[in-house]
Amino acid sequence: MKLGAITLQNSVCLATAPWELDGPGYERLGAIFTKTVTMEPRPGLPGDEGILQVADQTLLNRTDLRVEGAELLVHEHLPRLRRFGVPVFVSITAPGVPGFRKIARYLEREAGEQLAGLEVYIAAPHSSAGSEITPRFVREATEAVRTELRADAAVIVKLPPWPDHIRGLALGAQEGGATALAATNTLKVLHLPAGPPAAPLVGGLSGEALRPLALRCVWELANDPQLRLPIFGAGGIFTLRDVEDYLRVGAHAVQVASGEWLSPGLSARLASEVAHQMPAAR
Ligand SMILES: Cc1cc2nc3c(=O)[nH]c(=O)nc-3n(C[C@H](O)[C@H](O)[C@H](O)COP(=O)(O)O)c2cc1C
């Protein structure tokens, strides 16, 4: 897969890479995408408390998880993730367009040469003000990030799993200068834990239960005559068959998150299988 100036060696990528990533085979991946960082760290639950398995191969990623700041990423996490020798894309988010501009400018200045590009996590802008995710917001956020990066860095815009709306959001990303799309992020859900009544948990659903929705989103994007951007498919990828399904509906590459969380090393194993059994898809 070509992403502007970058060619990915494999169609399997790791999404939401653990900061302590270690083990064999990750050098075969197409790329590593980091967990999302914000300009300032956001306190919250550590991953082992905030991520729950709610059904078979299906996770709930709680909304109140801790988020690392950009400074720690640059000084501690990025060098560790880069040692696998594959392109690293840093996932960023911000509450509004100026925030996206600020973090992109900081990362370009402090770590520009170490980054293959940025992944723009489109989350609700100014959520406390009730603003919504619109094509215009996506275009402006993408444009702000694009403008701050060197020309050969990729800007990948990661969208929510909304089949009825994803096309408009993707067109916004394309107009804003995105290099590629990623579909999809987690689905906002509410989970009532089993047992005695407890507070409902809000968070993002991922894994097996998300796959049909994410496949539909990829298909909507891949079949739109106005959209020309390559697509990373994400949602419930556990097997080679899942990778093939995403490529069949129009993805150019895939990202694995829940599968890696449930079975560390899965993304590396899938990348190896793709290299051996689907050489054309590398
Ligand atoms: C444990 C966990 C943490 C995640 N953290 C992030 C994140 O920090 N930023 C982001 O954009 N997506 C995050 N995601 C979403 C994944 O990158 C992916 O888009 C989504 O989960 C669908 O893929 P999956 O079904 O393989 O998990 C996370 C998912 C999981 C399971």
The ligand as an SDF file (V2000), in Angstrom:
LIG
                    3D

 31 33  0  0  0  0  0  0  0  0999 V2000
   -7.9160   -1.4340   24.2570 C   0  0  0  0  0  0  0  0  0  0  0  0
   -8.2180   -0.4650   23.1470 C   0  0  0  0  0  0  0  0  0  0  0  0
   -7.7260    0.8310   23.1950 C   0  0  0  0  0  0  0  0  0  0  0  0
   -7.9810    1.7130   22.1400 C   0  0  0  0  0  0  0  0  0  0  0  0
   -7.4290    2.9440   22.1650 N   0  0  0  0  0  0  0  0  0  0  0  0
   -7.5750    3.7510   21.0840 C   0  0  0  0  0  0  0  0  0  0  0  0
   -6.9190    4.9970   21.0280 C   0  0  0  0  0  0  0  0  0  0  0  0
   -6.1940    5.3920   21.9600 O   0  0  0  0  0  0  0  0  0  0  0  0
   -7.1140    5.7610   19.9260 N   0  0  0  0  0  0  0  0  0  0  0  0
   -7.8890    5.3550   18.8540 C   0  0  0  0  0  0  0  0  0  0  0  0
   -8.0260    6.0940   17.8730 O   0  0  0  0  0  0  0  0  0  0  0  0
   -8.4980    4.1680   18.8920 N   0  0  0  0  0  0  0  0  0  0  0  0
   -8.3530    3.3780   19.9570 C   0  0  0  0  0  0  0  0  0  0  0  0
   -8.9580    2.1540   19.9670 N   0  0  0  0  0  0  0  0  0  0  0  0
   -9.7460    1.7660   18.7930 C   0  0  0  0  0  0  0  0  0  0  0  0
   -8.9670    0.8390   17.8640 C   0  0  0  0  0  0  0  0  0  0  0  0
   -7.8080    1.4810   17.3720 O   0  0  0  0  0  0  0  0  0  0  0  0
   -9.8210    0.3580   16.6780 C   0  0  0  0  0  0  0  0  0  0  0  0
  -10.1210    1.4360   15.8430 O   0  0  0  0  0  0  0  0  0  0  0  0
  -11.1260   -0.2790   17.1040 C   0  0  0  0  0  0  0  0  0  0  0  0
  -11.0100   -0.8800   18.3690 O   0  0  0  0  0  0  0  0  0  0  0  0
  -11.5950   -1.3320   16.1210 C   0  0  0  0  0  0  0  0  0  0  0  0
  -10.6290   -2.3350   15.9440 O   0  0  0  0  0  0  0  0  0  0  0  0
  -10.6260   -3.7020   16.8200 P   0  0  0  0  0  0  0  0  0  0  0  0
  -11.9800   -4.2780   16.7080 O   0  0  0  0  0  0  0  0  0  0  0  0
   -9.5310   -4.5170   16.1870 O   0  0  0  0  0  0  0  0  0  0  0  0
  -10.3110   -3.3070   18.2040 O   0  0  0  0  0  0  0  0  0  0  0  0
   -8.7540    1.2890   21.0270 C   0  0  0  0  0  0  0  0  0  0  0  0
   -9.2670   -0.0070   21.0290 C   0  0  0  0  0  0  0  0  0  0  0  0
   -9.0260   -0.8740   22.0680 C   0  0  0  0  0  0  0  0  0  0  0  0
   -9.5910   -2.2610   22.0030 C   0  0  0  0  0  0  0  0  0  0  0  0
  1  2  1  0
  2  3  1  0
  2 30  2  0
  3  4  2  0
  4  5  1  0
  4 28  1  0
  5  6  2  0
  6  7  1  0
  6 13  1  0
  7  8  2  0
  7  9  1  0
  9 10  1  0
 10 11  2  0
 10 12  1  0
 12 13  2  0
 13 14  1  0
 14 15  1  0
 14 28  1  0
 15 16  1  0
 16 17  1  0
 16 18  1  0
 18 19  1  0
 18 20  1  0
 20 21  1  0
 20 22  1  0
 22 23  1  0
 23 24  1  0
 24 25  2  0
 24 26  1  0
 24 27  1  0
 28 29  2  0
 29 30  1  0
 30 31  1  0
M  END
$$$$
